[in-house]
Amino acid sequence: MEMLDILIIGAGPIGLNCALEAQKNNLSHIIIEKGTIVNSLYNYPLYMRFFSTAEKLEIDEIPFISTAPKPGRQEALEYYQGIARQKSLNINLYEKVLSVSKNDGIFEIKTTKANYQAKNVVIATGFYDIPNLMNIPGEDLPKVKHYYTEPYPYAKQKIVVVGSSNSAVDAALETYRKGADVTMIVRHAEISKSVKYWVKPDIENRIAEGSIKAHFNAEMIEIKENSVVFKDANGAIHEIDNDFVLAMTGYLPDFDFLKNSGIELNGDCLNPFYHPETMETNISNLYLAGVVCGGKDTHLWFIENSRIHANMIINSILSRFSS
């Protein structure tokens, strides 16, 4: 079995960036990815646009050319997958990592297809895998969707959108404009302040004019075959007709995988432990990179502010090779 210098879990933008840094420094490496290259971006809504401008999404100083001020999903897929092809990165796709363990200073990694050994492991798995469930009756009904891709299936349907962040607002606006009867159920008193600044006035105006109904300080209680039940700001219970529920309640890292790998999780947000200067966890030679570092606080890290993780990690590894 080949002994790798680095095994990287996750072929998102930051995982790719780690591989590029390893490649430049002649470190043997492989990326293991359970889906396709930049799998999370592939599963984003079809017409999503990034909050960031193109240059802030660049990795390895490779120019990201975009015809729009804010690049969209398809442009990002072309950019990142194009880099993987151009640089001939060593990537195994549709292979899920099952466990990471360390014995006598060497990591043993088991996947759905093979076993690997590596001196260092980088976990760059993001947070888009596990929906943040509401844990209410009926959430497992087929009409409940935790991932939204496009508005066309919801034309002329009664839609409930749960949430008030970018994903919820995009889903509400797009389905409304394709003929859906849209009701938003929002836990907070207003639309999230983090919503893209060019979209926020649009949703607020649609709510103000009544085109999209919204209940603030409200909470979903139950989902039924043909209706939903929610509690309003005054505690009153309401039941309304419903065909589909788009539960845009956010997503979480795979905390069980992190914990089973030996990583300490701290506080209510289950923040994984790592050294801020090296990204090394409490397990020596096991590193974190990208948005997975934020635990439940998934708004802490983005592509643009976690690109530096790759260089920090590779520098840490090289310093040990040279010592």
C-alpha positions as CSV (number, residue, x, y, z in Angstrom):
1,M,0.0,0.0,0.0
2,E,1.4,3.4,-1.0
3,M,2.2,5.7,1.8
4,L,0.8,9.1,0.9
5,D,2.2,12.4,2.3
6,I,-1.3,13.8,2.4
7,L,-4.8,12.5,2.0
8,I,-7.5,15.2,1.5
9,I,-11.1,14.4,2.2
10,G,-13.4,16.6,0.1
11,A,-12.9,18.0,-3.4
12,G,-14.5,21.4,-2.8
13,P,-12.7,24.6,-3.6
14,I,-10.6,24.4,-0.4
15,G,-9.8,20.7,-0.8
16,L,-8.7,21.5,-4.4
17,N,-6.5,24.3,-3.1
18,C,-4.8,22.0,-0.6
19,A,-4.1,19.6,-3.4
20,L,-2.6,22.3,-5.6
21,E,-0.3,23.4,-2.8
22,A,0.7,19.8,-2.2
23,Q,1.4,19.3,-5.9
24,K,3.6,22.4,-6.1
25,N,5.7,21.1,-3.2
26,N,6.1,17.6,-4.6
27,L,4.0,16.0,-1.8
28,S,2.3,12.7,-2.8
29,H,-1.4,13.2,-2.2
30,I,-4.9,12.1,-3.2
31,I,-8.4,13.7,-2.8
32,I,-11.2,11.4,-1.8
33,E,-14.7,12.9,-2.7
34,K,-18.0,11.2,-2.1
35,G,-19.6,13.0,-5.1
36,T,-18.4,15.0,-8.0
37,I,-15.7,17.7,-8.0
38,V,-17.1,20.7,-6.0
39,N,-20.1,18.5,-5.1
40,S,-21.7,21.1,-2.9
41,L,-21.6,23.7,-5.6
42,Y,-23.1,21.2,-8.0
43,N,-26.1,20.8,-5.6
44,Y,-26.6,24.6,-5.3
45,P,-29.8,26.1,-6.9
46,L,-29.3,26.2,-10.6
47,Y,-29.5,30.0,-10.9
48,M,-27.6,30.9,-7.7
49,R,-25.2,33.8,-7.8
50,F,-22.4,34.2,-5.3
51,F,-22.2,37.1,-2.8
52,S,-18.5,37.3,-3.6
53,T,-16.9,38.7,-6.7
54,A,-14.9,36.4,-9.0
55,E,-11.5,37.4,-7.8
56,K,-12.4,36.4,-4.2
57,L,-13.3,32.9,-5.3
58,E,-10.0,32.3,-7.0
59,I,-7.6,29.6,-5.8
60,D,-3.8,29.2,-6.5
61,E,-3.9,32.7,-8.2
62,I,-5.6,31.2,-11.2
63,P,-7.8,33.9,-12.8
64,F,-11.6,33.4,-12.5
65,I,-13.0,35.1,-15.6
66,S,-16.7,36.0,-15.2
67,T,-18.9,38.1,-17.5
68,A,-21.0,39.2,-14.5
69,P,-20.0,41.1,-11.4
70,K,-21.2,38.2,-9.3
71,P,-20.4,34.8,-10.8
72,G,-23.1,32.1,-10.8
73,R,-23.1,28.4,-10.1
74,Q,-22.3,27.2,-13.6
75,E,-19.4,29.6,-13.9
76,A,-18.0,28.3,-10.6
77,L,-18.4,24.7,-11.7
78,E,-16.5,25.4,-14.9
79,Y,-13.8,27.2,-13.0
80,Y,-13.1,24.7,-10.3
81,Q,-13.6,21.5,-12.4
82,G,-11.5,23.1,-15.1
83,I,-8.6,23.6,-12.6
84,A,-8.9,19.9,-11.6
85,R,-8.6,18.9,-15.2
86,Q,-5.9,21.3,-16.2
87,K,-3.7,20.5,-13.2
88,S,-4.4,16.8,-13.4
89,L,-5.2,16.6,-9.7
90,N,-5.2,13.1,-8.2
91,I,-8.9,12.7,-7.2
92,N,-11.1,9.7,-6.5
93,L,-14.7,10.5,-7.0
94,Y,-17.9,8.8,-5.7
95,E,-15.9,7.3,-2.9
96,K,-17.0,8.0,0.7
97,V,-14.5,8.1,3.6
98,L,-15.9,5.8,6.3
99,S,-13.2,6.3,9.0
100,V,-9.9,7.9,9.9
101,S,-7.7,6.4,12.6
102,K,-4.1,6.8,13.6
103,N,-1.8,3.9,14.6
104,D,1.9,4.3,15.3
105,G,1.9,7.8,13.8
106,I,0.3,6.7,10.5
107,F,-3.3,7.4,9.5
108,E,-5.4,4.5,8.2
109,I,-8.3,5.7,6.1
110,K,-11.1,3.4,5.1
111,T,-13.5,4.2,2.3
112,T,-16.4,2.5,0.5
113,K,-13.9,1.4,-2.2
114,A,-10.4,1.0,-0.6
115,N,-8.0,1.5,2.3
116,Y,-5.3,4.1,2.4
117,Q,-2.3,5.1,4.5
118,A,-1.1,8.7,4.9
119,K,1.3,10.7,7.1
120,N,-1.2,13.6,7.1
121,V,-4.9,14.0,6.6
122,V,-6.8,17.1,5.7
123,I,-10.6,17.2,6.3
124,A,-12.2,19.7,4.0
125,T,-15.8,18.4,3.9
126,G,-17.8,21.6,4.2
127,F,-21.2,21.6,5.8
128,Y,-23.7,20.9,3.0
129,D,-24.3,17.2,3.6
130,I,-26.7,17.1,6.6
131,P,-29.9,19.3,6.7
132,N,-30.6,21.1,10.0
133,L,-33.8,19.3,10.7
134,M,-36.8,20.9,12.4
135,N,-37.6,17.7,14.2
136,I,-41.4,17.9,13.8
137,P,-44.0,15.4,12.8
138,G,-44.3,15.0,9.1
139,E,-40.8,16.3,8.2
140,D,-40.1,12.9,6.5
141,L,-43.0,13.3,4.0
142,P,-41.9,13.2,0.4
143,K,-43.3,16.7,-0.2
144,V,-40.7,18.2,2.2
145,K,-37.5,19.3,0.5
146,H,-34.3,20.4,2.3
147,Y,-32.5,21.1,-1.0
148,Y,-33.9,23.5,-3.6
149,T,-32.6,23.5,-7.2
150,E,-35.1,25.3,-9.4
151,P,-38.6,26.7,-9.3
152,Y,-40.4,24.9,-12.2
153,P,-41.8,21.9,-10.2
154,Y,-43.7,24.3,-7.9
155,A,-45.7,26.2,-10.5
156,K,-49.4,26.6,-9.4
157,Q,-48.6,24.9,-6.1
158,K,-49.1,26.1,-2.5
159,I,-45.5,26.4,-1.2
160,V,-44.3,27.0,2.4
161,V,-40.7,28.2,2.6
162,V,-39.2,27.8,6.1
163,G,-36.4,30.2,6.9
164,S,-35.2,33.7,6.0
165,S,-31.6,33.4,4.8
166,N,-30.4,33.6,1.2
167,S,-31.5,30.1,0.3
168,A,-35.0,30.7,1.6
169,V,-35.4,34.1,0.0
170,D,-34.2,32.8,-3.4
171,A,-36.6,29.9,-3.2
172,A,-39.5,32.1,-2.2
173,L,-38.9,34.7,-5.0
174,E,-38.2,32.2,-7.7
175,T,-41.2,30.0,-7.0
176,Y,-43.4,33.0,-6.7
177,R,-42.3,34.3,-10.1
178,K,-43.2,30.9,-11.6
179,G,-46.7,31.0,-10.3
180,A,-46.5,29.4,-6.9
181,D,-48.6,30.6,-3.9
182,V,-45.8,31.2,-1.4
183,T,-46.0,31.5,2.3
184,M,-42.8,32.1,4.4
185,I,-42.5,30.8,8.0
186,V,-39.7,32.8,9.7
187,R,-38.5,32.2,13.3
188,H,-37.1,35.7,13.6
189,A,-38.7,39.1,13.5
190,E,-37.4,40.0,10.0
191,I,-35.6,38.8,6.9
192,S,-32.0,37.9,7.8
193,K,-29.6,40.8,7.5
194,S,-27.2,38.4,5.7
195,V,-29.4,38.2,2.6
196,K,-27.7,39.5,-0.5
197,Y,-28.1,43.2,-0.6
198,W,-29.5,43.3,-4.1
199,V,-32.1,40.7,-3.2
200,K,-33.2,41.9,0.2
201,P,-35.3,44.8,-1.0
202,D,-37.1,42.5,-3.5
203,I,-38.3,40.1,-0.9
204,E,-39.3,42.8,1.5
205,N,-41.3,44.6,-1.2
206,R,-43.0,41.4,-2.2
207,I,-44.0,40.7,1.4
208,A,-45.1,44.3,1.9
209,E,-47.4,44.2,-1.1
210,G,-48.8,40.8,-0.1
211,S,-47.5,38.9,-3.2
212,I,-45.6,36.6,-0.8
213,K,-47.2,35.9,2.6
214,A,-44.8,35.9,5.6
215,H,-45.3,35.0,9.2
216,F,-42.5,36.3,11.5
217,N,-41.7,35.1,15.0
218,A,-43.5,31.9,13.8
219,E,-42.7,28.3,14.2
220,M,-43.6,25.2,12.3
221,I,-45.3,22.5,14.4
222,E,-46.4,19.8,12.1
223,I,-46.5,18.9,8.4
224,K,-49.4,16.9,7.0
225,E,-50.2,15.4,3.6
226,N,-52.2,18.4,2.4
227,S,-51.5,21.1,5.0
228,V,-49.0,22.5,7.5
229,V,-49.5,23.6,11.1
230,F,-47.6,26.6,12.6
231,K,-47.6,28.8,15.6
232,D,-47.7,32.6,15.1
233,A,-46.0,35.4,17.1
234,N,-48.9,35.5,19.5
235,G,-48.9,31.7,20.1
236,A,-52.0,31.1,18.1
237,I,-52.1,27.8,16.0
238,H,-52.9,28.0,12.3
239,E,-53.3,25.3,9.7
240,I,-53.1,26.2,6.0
241,D,-53.4,24.2,2.8
242,N,-50.0,23.1,1.4
243,D,-48.5,21.1,-1.5
244,F,-44.8,21.4,-0.8
245,V,-42.5,22.5,2.0
246,L,-39.1,24.0,1.2
247,A,-37.3,23.7,4.5
248,M,-34.4,26.1,4.0
249,T,-33.2,25.7,7.6
250,G,-29.5,25.4,6.9
251,Y,-27.0,22.5,6.9
252,L,-24.5,21.0,9.3
253,P,-21.1,19.4,9.1
254,D,-20.9,15.7,9.8
255,F,-20.1,16.0,13.5
256,D,-20.2,12.2,14.0
257,F,-17.4,11.8,11.5
258,L,-15.3,14.5,13.1
259,K,-15.8,13.1,16.6
260,N,-15.1,9.5,15.4
261,S,-11.9,10.8,13.9
262,G,-10.9,12.0,17.4
263,I,-11.4,15.7,16.9
264,E,-12.6,17.7,20.0
265,L,-15.9,19.5,19.6
266,N,-16.5,22.4,21.9
267,G,-19.5,24.5,23.1
268,D,-23.0,24.8,21.8
269,C,-21.8,25.3,18.3
270,L,-19.7,22.1,18.4
271,N,-16.7,24.1,17.2
272,P,-13.9,21.6,16.2
273,F,-10.6,22.3,17.9
274,Y,-7.7,23.5,15.6
275,H,-4.7,25.7,15.9
276,P,-5.4,29.0,14.2
277,E,-1.9,29.3,12.8
278,T,-1.6,25.8,11.3
279,M,-5.2,24.4,11.1
280,E,-4.0,21.3,13.0
281,T,-6.5,19.6,15.2
282,N,-5.9,18.1,18.7
283,I,-4.8,15.0,16.7
284,S,-1.3,15.7,15.4
285,N,-1.0,15.8,11.6
286,L,-4.8,15.8,11.2
287,Y,-5.9,19.2,9.8
288,L,-9.2,21.0,9.1
289,A,-9.7,23.3,6.1
290,G,-12.6,25.5,4.9
291,V,-16.1,26.0,6.2
292,V,-16.1,22.8,8.3
293,C,-13.9,24.7,10.8
294,G,-17.0,26.7,12.0
295,G,-19.0,23.9,13.5
296,K,-22.7,24.9,13.6
297,D,-21.7,28.5,12.8
298,T,-21.7,27.9,9.1
299,H,-21.6,31.7,8.3
300,L,-18.1,32.0,9.8
301,W,-16.0,30.6,6.9
302,F,-16.4,31.1,3.2
303,I,-14.3,30.3,0.1
304,E,-12.9,33.8,0.1
305,N,-11.6,33.8,3.7
306,S,-10.6,30.2,4.0
307,R,-8.4,30.0,0.9
308,I,-5.5,30.7,3.1
309,H,-5.9,27.4,5.0
310,A,-4.2,25.4,2.2
311,N,-1.0,27.4,2.5
312,M,-1.0,27.3,6.3
313,I,-1.5,23.5,6.3
314,I,1.2,22.7,3.7
315,N,3.7,25.0,5.5
316,S,3.0,23.2,8.7
317,I,3.6,19.8,7.0
318,L,6.7,21.0,5.2
319,S,8.2,22.4,8.5
320,R,8.0,18.9,10.0
321,F,9.5,17.2,6.9
322,S,12.5,19.6,7.1
323,S,13.0,19.3,10.9
